[in-house]
């Protein structure tokens, strides 16, 4: 019930007063007691893996398509599992970005270089810094190789919770156009949003350069929506033609 607070539930089968031990969109990562969120992607549809998730121990399923009641497993249908996922992940990990300095960097080129420069500057200033980016996800003495520039909402919130619990004060995130378009960063409380550059790329995913730029701009559309207006700042490379738009 706690996780579903504020969600637009269209249909529900089974109990909701159950203990959920984890969240994932990957049926291969499901463990006993997990909530499996079936997300439709550009190449795969999580609804195809509901049986696999149940076999691995899923306690509940969040779906978009109508599903028949499954014995012992709670099934919840919402209009858009992708939209629901970011709020579920934030709530499950107890809103980890609250009271953090959260910096998002987007742009075709320059994200990684900018993240390393900022990391060094902040550390020299005595801050505890975490980085989620193309090369690695790192904080304190920990470093993991990155599988995606910007992870899925569940992984993003889990890492941010780990960072905050370890005393991190500033988190730098490289924010890809894919993640913005798919809503992986929806609801994050950005303190700073940085634009580095814009050039032709990712047209295998975006239908046009206009759509690609629209996706990039979503970072700035959400800037400050959860912060005091005088705290949230945009930092834009005005030497890039798109920086003046």
Rosetta silent file (secondary structure, phi, psi, omega in degrees, C-alpha in Angstrom):
SEQUENCE: XXXXXXXXXXXXXXXXXXXXXXXXXXXXXXXXXXXXXXXXXXXXXXXXXXXXXXXXXXXXXXXXXXXXXXXXXXXXXXXXXXXXXXXXXXXXXXXXXXXXXXXXXXXXXXXXXXXXXXXXXXXXXXXXXXXXXXXXXXXXXXXXXXXXXXXXXXXXXXXXXXXXXXXXXXXXXXXXXXXXXXXXXXXXXXXXXXXXXXXXXXXXXXXXXXXXXXXXXXXXXXXXXXXXXXXXXXXXXXXXXXXXX
SCORE:     score description
SCORE:     0.000 S_00000001
   1 L     0.000  -39.450 -179.154    0.000    0.000    0.000 S_00000001
   2 L   -61.816  -45.733 -178.205    2.840    2.411    0.840 S_00000001
   3 L   -65.764  -30.907 -175.398    4.524    1.981   -2.541 S_00000001
   4 L   -86.305   -3.009 -178.529    1.253    2.456   -4.416 S_00000001
   5 L   -58.138  126.226  179.385    0.360    5.715   -2.701 S_00000001
   6 L    86.920   -7.068  179.763   -0.427    8.315   -5.355 S_00000001
   7 L   -82.863  146.905  176.821   -0.428    5.781   -8.201 S_00000001
   8 L   -88.333   91.864 -177.429   -3.335    5.594  -10.641 S_00000001
   9 E   -87.084  121.430 -179.540   -4.291    1.943  -10.205 S_00000001
  10 E   -87.871  -32.870 -174.748   -6.661    0.710  -12.918 S_00000001
  11 E  -158.743  147.191 -178.256   -7.012   -2.864  -11.722 S_00000001
  12 E  -147.104  135.340  175.090   -5.709   -4.997   -8.899 S_00000001
  13 E  -128.510  127.233  179.033   -5.669   -8.703   -8.092 S_00000001
  14 L    97.532  176.850 -176.490   -4.330  -10.009   -4.804 S_00000001
  15 L   -77.225  149.797  173.607   -3.178   -8.401   -1.577 S_00000001
  16 L  -112.941  -10.286  177.767   -1.256   -5.128   -1.394 S_00000001
  17 L   -87.631   61.397 -177.120   -0.382   -5.304    2.313 S_00000001
  18 L  -124.302  158.506  178.558    2.673   -7.417    1.532 S_00000001
  19 L   -87.716  125.576  176.730    6.387   -6.961    2.093 S_00000001
  20 L  -105.583  126.363 -175.129    8.352   -6.083   -1.029 S_00000001
  21 L   -97.539  -10.806  179.448   12.079   -6.773   -0.770 S_00000001
  22 E  -175.239  165.712  178.428   13.218   -5.205   -4.042 S_00000001
  23 E  -125.904  144.459  173.288   12.242   -3.691   -7.391 S_00000001
  24 E  -161.417  155.398  172.817   13.441   -4.532  -10.881 S_00000001
  25 L  -105.226    0.136 -177.589   12.490   -4.348  -14.552 S_00000001
  26 L  -109.925  112.382 -176.989   14.780   -7.284  -15.397 S_00000001
  27 H   -60.599  -25.798  179.818   13.214  -10.701  -14.778 S_00000001
  28 H   -71.160  -20.013 -178.374   16.708  -12.203  -14.524 S_00000001
  29 H   -96.960   -1.226 -178.683   17.412  -10.021  -11.485 S_00000001
  30 L   -64.549  137.239  172.732   14.236  -10.957   -9.612 S_00000001
  31 L  -125.573  170.882 -177.224   14.698  -12.437   -6.144 S_00000001
  32 L   -57.202  128.418  177.621   12.180  -13.751   -3.644 S_00000001
  33 L    91.875    2.194 -176.597    9.767  -11.038   -2.549 S_00000001
  34 E   -77.508  156.437  165.670   10.486   -8.640   -5.437 S_00000001
  35 E   -99.016  120.151  177.572    8.075   -6.418   -7.331 S_00000001
  36 E   -97.249  124.457 -179.144    8.650   -6.958  -11.048 S_00000001
  37 E  -103.363  116.411 -178.020    7.761   -3.952  -13.203 S_00000001
  38 L   -86.121  105.438 -177.544    6.902   -4.878  -16.796 S_00000001
  39 L  -107.735  137.680  175.591    8.175   -2.028  -18.967 S_00000001
  40 E   -88.517  118.738  178.675    7.753   -1.789  -22.728 S_00000001
  41 L  -105.371 -174.775 -179.492   11.057   -0.853  -24.359 S_00000001
  42 L   -73.432  -25.535 -178.813   12.101   -0.181  -27.934 S_00000001
  43 L  -117.379  -27.118 -176.554   13.302   -3.778  -28.381 S_00000001
  44 L  -129.354  158.536  177.118   11.768   -5.777  -25.541 S_00000001
  45 E  -127.558  116.345 -177.194    8.495   -5.893  -23.632 S_00000001
  46 H   -58.805  -20.892  179.392    8.653   -6.859  -19.969 S_00000001
  47 H   -65.481  -19.256  178.267    5.176   -8.379  -20.190 S_00000001
  48 H   -73.908  -13.647 -172.236    6.753  -11.290  -22.061 S_00000001
  49 H  -116.069   20.501 -179.969    8.729  -12.216  -18.945 S_00000001
  50 H   -62.274  -44.534 -179.916    6.042  -12.286  -16.271 S_00000001
  51 H   -61.962  -40.331  179.480    6.203  -16.074  -15.932 S_00000001
  52 H   -64.201  -40.802  178.922    9.977  -15.946  -15.605 S_00000001
  53 H   -63.195  -40.697  178.947    9.723  -13.290  -12.897 S_00000001
  54 H   -65.562  -42.297  178.908    7.220  -15.415  -10.974 S_00000001
  55 H   -59.931  -31.798 -178.483    9.434  -18.482  -11.282 S_00000001
  56 L   -86.553   -2.527  173.250   12.287  -16.501   -9.747 S_00000001
  57 L   112.834   12.985  179.190   10.165  -15.477   -6.758 S_00000001
  58 L   -58.268  134.177  179.361    8.354  -12.244   -7.661 S_00000001
  59 L   -92.402  -24.465 -178.913    5.747  -11.389   -5.021 S_00000001
  60 E  -150.657  155.104  179.351    3.979   -8.784   -7.146 S_00000001
  61 E  -126.294  135.295  173.079    3.762   -7.619  -10.765 S_00000001
  62 E  -110.407  121.148 -171.803    3.169   -4.100  -12.059 S_00000001
  63 E  -132.781  165.994  172.076    1.737   -4.200  -15.577 S_00000001
  64 L  -103.770  -33.933 -177.531    0.035   -2.092  -18.249 S_00000001
  65 L   -88.744  147.758  177.969   -1.832   -4.917  -19.962 S_00000001
  66 L   -63.251  127.356  179.173   -4.732   -6.750  -18.366 S_00000001
  67 L  -123.207  144.592  176.930   -3.503   -9.965  -16.771 S_00000001
  68 L   -69.428  149.384  176.585   -5.499  -12.803  -15.268 S_00000001
  69 L   -55.452  137.725 -179.463   -5.174  -13.294  -11.492 S_00000001
  70 E  -117.524  123.139 -175.107   -2.166  -15.446  -10.667 S_00000001
  71 L   -51.487  123.035  175.719   -2.337  -17.551   -7.511 S_00000001
  72 L    80.633   -5.725 -178.545   -0.266  -16.081   -4.678 S_00000001
  73 E  -118.651  128.751  178.219    1.066  -13.192   -6.778 S_00000001
  74 E   -78.924  131.882  179.159   -0.340   -9.669   -6.603 S_00000001
  75 E  -120.033  124.751 -177.893   -0.995   -8.101  -10.014 S_00000001
  76 E  -124.226  127.776  179.762   -1.449   -4.333  -10.317 S_00000001
  77 E  -108.381  131.873  178.400   -2.315   -2.578  -13.575 S_00000001
  78 E  -128.538  163.777 -178.601   -1.482    1.083  -14.187 S_00000001
  79 L   -63.790  -37.408 -174.772   -1.725    3.249  -17.335 S_00000001
  80 L  -146.914  107.509 -177.791    2.052    3.535  -17.805 S_00000001
  81 H   -67.535  -30.193  178.864    4.537    1.375  -15.901 S_00000001
  82 H   -64.081  -44.143  178.416    7.449    3.566  -17.016 S_00000001
  83 H   -65.202  -42.752 -178.485    5.874    6.631  -15.408 S_00000001
  84 H   -66.688  -31.572 -172.292    4.983    4.682  -12.272 S_00000001
  85 H   -60.364  -45.047 -175.795    8.460    3.172  -11.970 S_00000001
  86 H   -63.421  -40.235  178.379   10.380    6.334  -11.099 S_00000001
  87 H   -70.100  -39.863  177.137    8.012    7.226   -8.248 S_00000001
  88 H   -59.764  -45.014 -178.922    7.977    3.634   -6.986 S_00000001
  89 H   -65.392  -42.201  177.995   11.778    3.551   -6.958 S_00000001
  90 H   -60.582  -44.957 -177.977   12.005    6.916   -5.186 S_00000001
  91 H   -68.624  -42.752 -178.507    9.529    5.814   -2.557 S_00000001
  92 H   -61.398  -39.827 -179.074   11.077    2.358   -2.079 S_00000001
  93 L   -95.396   18.323  171.263   14.526    3.887   -1.510 S_00000001
  94 L    59.719   47.262  174.192   13.077    6.645    0.703 S_00000001
  95 L    45.838   67.795 -172.414   13.636    9.591   -1.641 S_00000001
  96 L   -65.785  -19.794 -175.547   17.444    9.484   -1.612 S_00000001
  97 L   -86.465   -4.975  178.168   18.018   12.785   -3.443 S_00000001
  98 L   -61.147  133.578  177.296   16.419   14.946   -0.750 S_00000001
  99 L    65.331   23.211  173.667   18.961   17.394    0.715 S_00000001
 100 L  -111.338  153.206  171.303   21.651   16.411   -1.794 S_00000001
 101 E   -87.991  102.894 -173.820   23.405   18.625   -4.326 S_00000001
 102 E  -106.513  118.701 -174.604   22.358   16.795   -7.492 S_00000001
 103 E  -114.796  120.982  178.113   24.071   17.846  -10.722 S_00000001
 104 E  -106.382  135.131  179.941   22.865   16.612  -14.119 S_00000001
 105 E  -121.791  125.665  175.983   25.014   16.906  -17.246 S_00000001
 106 E  -130.992  160.734 -177.372   23.623   16.413  -20.749 S_00000001
 107 L   147.291  156.273 -179.499   25.008   16.995  -24.240 S_00000001
 108 L   -66.235  -47.764  179.235   26.267   15.000  -27.203 S_00000001
 109 L  -126.927  152.486  173.692   29.925   15.405  -26.248 S_00000001
 110 L    99.740   -5.505 -177.792   31.692   16.558  -23.111 S_00000001
 111 H   -63.183  -48.886 -175.383   29.564   14.924  -20.417 S_00000001
 112 H   -67.017  -44.842  178.068   32.277   12.616  -19.105 S_00000001
 113 H   -58.601  -45.217  179.711   35.041   15.238  -19.185 S_00000001
 114 H   -62.857  -38.918 -179.592   32.798   17.696  -17.359 S_00000001
 115 H   -64.586  -40.283  178.459   31.893   15.085  -14.741 S_00000001
 116 H   -67.075  -40.908  178.654   35.576   14.383  -13.997 S_00000001
 117 H   -62.800  -46.634  179.680   36.380   18.097  -13.757 S_00000001
 118 H   -64.037  -40.921  178.819   33.469   18.739  -11.409 S_00000001
 119 H   -57.962  -46.088 -179.421   34.320   15.699   -9.310 S_00000001
 120 H   -64.556  -44.790 -179.737   37.878   16.963   -8.803 S_00000001
 121 H   -60.920  -47.156 -177.744   36.771   20.517   -7.998 S_00000001
 122 H   -66.807  -39.050  178.682   34.187   19.392   -5.454 S_00000001
 123 H   -66.416  -38.609  176.975   36.560   16.924   -3.794 S_00000001
 124 H   -64.532  -26.534  178.574   39.232   19.628   -3.508 S_00000001
 125 L   -84.309    2.874  176.757   36.579   21.756   -1.803 S_00000001
 126 L    88.521   13.454  179.883   36.134   19.035    0.805 S_00000001
 127 L   -87.355  156.180  173.987   32.878   17.602   -0.501 S_00000001
 128 L   -96.906  116.960 -167.630   31.967   13.903   -0.589 S_00000001
 129 E  -116.547  138.375  170.951   31.229   13.160   -4.236 S_00000001
 130 E  -118.983  146.868 -179.743   29.477   10.366   -6.107 S_00000001
 131 E  -130.229  132.993  174.353   29.465   10.015   -9.902 S_00000001
 132 E  -121.808  106.645 -172.367   27.059    8.094  -12.125 S_00000001
 133 L  -152.161 -169.298 -173.299   28.371    8.195  -15.662 S_00000001
 134 L   -64.869  -38.960 -176.028   29.521    6.575  -18.870 S_00000001
 135 L   -81.970  -46.445 -176.363   32.810    5.191  -17.542 S_00000001
 136 E  -160.299  166.135  169.679   31.816    4.111  -14.049 S_00000001
 137 E  -110.189  119.391 -171.072   29.526    4.518  -11.066 S_00000001
 138 E  -146.721  149.003  172.181   31.735    5.566   -8.151 S_00000001
 139 E  -166.079  151.083 -176.564   31.830    7.043   -4.665 S_00000001
 140 L    50.688 -125.539 -179.694   34.204    6.830   -1.723 S_00000001
 141 L   -98.100    3.891 -176.907   36.442    3.827   -2.429 S_00000001
 142 E   -94.258  143.946  175.684   33.858    2.006   -4.552 S_00000001
 143 E  -153.487  126.727  178.504   33.832    1.915   -8.348 S_00000001
 144 E  -122.119  139.991  175.842   31.727   -0.199  -10.700 S_00000001
 145 E   -63.147  139.634 -176.235   31.956   -0.353  -14.479 S_00000001
 146 L   -85.402  133.790  174.977   28.974    1.348  -16.104 S_00000001
 147 L   -93.119  -30.759  175.815   26.563   -0.672  -18.235 S_00000001
 148 L  -134.341  148.761  176.035   24.502    2.390  -19.204 S_00000001
 149 L   -56.306  -49.876  176.710   25.386    6.082  -19.099 S_00000001
 150 L  -121.632  114.346 -175.660   22.257    6.664  -17.017 S_00000001
 151 L   -66.006  170.309  173.404   20.903    3.535  -15.288 S_00000001
 152 L   -62.215  156.171 -176.525   17.277    2.449  -15.002 S_00000001
 153 H   -51.245  -43.015 -177.604   15.258    4.241  -12.297 S_00000001
 154 H   -63.124  -44.843  179.487   15.504    1.315   -9.884 S_00000001
 155 H   -70.063  -37.521  179.850   19.297    1.099  -10.152 S_00000001
 156 H   -61.156  -48.875 -178.936   19.655    4.880  -10.109 S_00000001
 157 H   -68.379  -36.937  178.214   17.709    5.264   -6.863 S_00000001
 158 H   -62.690  -45.409  179.682   19.435    2.284   -5.249 S_00000001
 159 H   -64.872  -40.482  179.726   22.875    3.729   -5.992 S_00000001
 160 H   -65.416  -36.160  176.202   21.860    7.175   -4.779 S_00000001
 161 H   -64.857  -43.179  177.928   20.572    5.669   -1.535 S_00000001
 162 H   -61.404  -42.590 -179.888   23.885    3.836   -1.046 S_00000001
 163 H   -63.853  -46.470 -178.658   25.786    7.045   -1.738 S_00000001
 164 H   -63.536  -42.535  179.571   23.696    9.119    0.648 S_00000001
 165 H   -64.280  -25.408  179.773   23.964    6.515    3.413 S_00000001
 166 L   -87.095    0.792  177.035   27.755    6.568    2.936 S_00000001
 167 L    96.590   10.261  177.988   27.860   10.326    3.522 S_00000001
 168 L   -66.262  137.063 -179.334   27.973   11.594   -0.064 S_00000001
 169 L  -107.401  -24.489 -176.641   26.906   15.246   -0.309 S_00000001
 170 E  -133.566  130.467  176.986   27.102   15.812   -4.074 S_00000001
 171 E  -121.208  126.976  178.424   26.089   13.458   -6.895 S_00000001
 172 E  -104.714  126.926 -177.338   27.071   14.108  -10.502 S_00000001
 173 E  -123.540  125.003  168.967   24.973   12.310  -13.127 S_00000001
 174 E   -79.765  120.418 -172.594   25.652   12.044  -16.847 S_00000001
 175 L  -109.295  110.338 -178.264   22.132   12.203  -18.266 S_00000001
 176 L   -80.674  158.823  177.489   21.637   10.583  -21.669 S_00000001
 177 H   -65.343  -33.726  178.029   18.910   11.519  -24.134 S_00000001
 178 H   -60.836  -46.293 -176.750   17.626    7.935  -23.960 S_00000001
 179 H   -65.937  -36.623  178.586   17.161    8.161  -20.192 S_00000001
 180 H   -67.977  -44.161 -179.552   15.377   11.506  -20.452 S_00000001
 181 H   -64.390  -35.862 -177.907   13.069   10.274  -23.197 S_00000001
 182 H   -88.237   -2.352  175.911   12.280    7.100  -21.244 S_00000001
 183 L    76.346   20.466 -178.974   11.688    8.958  -17.987 S_00000001
 184 L   -64.830  -28.616 -177.605   14.432    7.204  -16.003 S_00000001
 185 L  -101.965    9.184 -178.218   15.303   10.463  -14.230 S_00000001
 186 L   -56.848  132.080  175.908   11.727   11.644  -13.746 S_00000001
 187 L    88.992   -5.155  178.685   11.210   13.225  -10.330 S_00000001
 188 L   -69.277  145.204 -176.149   14.877   13.753   -9.473 S_00000001
 189 L   -95.373   81.940 -177.023   15.566   16.947   -7.533 S_00000001
 190 L   -70.947  134.806  171.957   18.229   18.617   -9.660 S_00000001
 191 L   -93.212  -36.223  179.352   20.236   21.447   -8.124 S_00000001
 192 E  -137.744  140.588  173.899   22.210   22.131  -11.310 S_00000001
 193 E  -125.874  128.351 -174.124   21.625   21.177  -14.943 S_00000001
 194 E  -119.292  132.880  175.161   24.514   21.501  -17.404 S_00000001
 195 E  -111.667  124.342 -176.251   24.401   21.539  -21.221 S_00000001
 196 L   -98.398  -49.234 -175.868   27.728   20.818  -22.964 S_00000001
 197 L  -169.318  167.972  177.243   27.058   20.494  -26.710 S_00000001
 198 L  -145.741  126.470  176.469   24.712   19.244  -29.389 S_00000001
 199 L  -153.433  175.294 -173.852   25.512   17.471  -32.657 S_00000001
 200 L   -63.371  124.398  179.416   24.220   14.645  -34.840 S_00000001
 201 L  -172.487  161.151  171.528   23.950   11.372  -32.909 S_00000001
 202 L    57.491   27.296  179.054   21.545    8.640  -31.756 S_00000001
 203 L   -76.758   -3.922  170.314   19.258    8.925  -34.782 S_00000001
 204 L   -72.808  -19.780  179.368   18.876    5.153  -34.607 S_00000001
 205 L  -107.041  -51.875  179.986   16.744    5.881  -31.535 S_00000001
 206 L   -83.376  142.742 -174.528   15.393    9.400  -32.025 S_00000001
 207 L   -74.184  -19.782 -178.434   13.306    9.972  -35.132 S_00000001
 208 L  -161.700  169.216  176.079   14.938   13.316  -35.964 S_00000001
 209 H   -63.953  -33.394  178.492   17.423   15.902  -34.727 S_00000001
 210 H   -64.383  -41.923  178.496   14.468   17.877  -33.404 S_00000001
 211 H   -68.360  -36.382  177.379   13.318   14.912  -31.314 S_00000001
 212 H   -62.118  -46.135  179.529   16.877   14.351  -30.113 S_00000001
 213 H   -67.529  -37.897  177.811   17.133   17.968  -28.948 S_00000001
 214 H   -58.612  -41.810  179.126   13.676   17.807  -27.371 S_00000001
 215 H   -62.893  -44.779  178.899   14.841   14.839  -25.288 S_00000001
 216 H   -59.311  -40.409 -175.177   17.963   16.713  -24.164 S_00000001
 217 H   -69.296  -16.030 -179.804   15.904   19.752  -23.165 S_00000001
 218 H   -60.589  -28.997  177.924   13.776   17.679  -20.774 S_00000001
 219 H   -59.979  -38.980 -176.542   16.554   17.959  -18.185 S_00000001
 220 H   -82.891  -27.154  175.770   16.019   21.722  -18.081 S_00000001
 221 H   -62.990  -33.179 -177.422   12.235   21.507  -18.178 S_00000001
 222 L   -93.516   -4.928 -177.199   12.375   19.633  -14.871 S_00000001
 223 L   -61.635  123.201  173.665   15.099   21.786  -13.304 S_00000001
 224 L    83.833   -0.153 -177.888   13.974   23.218  -10.024 S_00000001
 225 L   -67.110  -20.343  177.032   10.483   21.741   -9.982 S_00000001
 226 L  -117.205   15.213 -179.271   11.329   20.195   -6.617 S_00000001
 227 L  -125.188  161.851  171.242   13.752   22.882   -5.447 S_00000001
 228 L   -65.454  140.463 -172.757   13.450   26.468   -4.322 S_00000001
 229 L   -59.014  -29.062 -178.334   13.696   28.633   -7.425 S_00000001
 230 L   -85.005   -2.153  179.650   16.792   30.465   -6.177 S_00000001
 231 L   -98.333  -34.076 -175.436   18.667   27.190   -5.609 S_00000001
 232 L   -85.853  128.891 -177.028   18.293   25.497   -9.003 S_00000001
 233 E  -131.173  144.079  172.977   20.588   26.789  -11.743 S_00000001
 234 E  -102.758  135.375  177.715   21.146   25.984  -15.424 S_00000001
 235 E  -120.079  115.392 -169.297   24.705   26.122  -16.797 S_00000001
 236 E  -125.143  135.055  174.823   24.733   26.293  -20.596 S_00000001
 237 L   -76.262  100.375 -176.689   27.503   26.322  -23.191 S_00000001
 238 L   -76.418   -8.802  175.903   26.502   29.423  -25.139 S_00000001
 239 L   -75.463  -18.275  175.501   29.183   28.755  -27.771 S_00000001
 240 L   -84.352  134.572 -179.019   27.007   25.923  -29.048 S_00000001
 241 H   -53.189  -35.172  179.971   24.243   27.154  -31.395 S_00000001
 242 H   -74.047  -14.756 -179.846   21.649   25.200  -29.414 S_00000001
 243 H   -70.908  -16.295 -178.303   22.785   26.913  -26.235 S_00000001
 244 H   -96.534   -3.263 -177.533   21.066   30.128  -27.264 S_00000001
 245 L   -82.551    0.000    0.000   17.654   28.548  -27.880 S_00000001
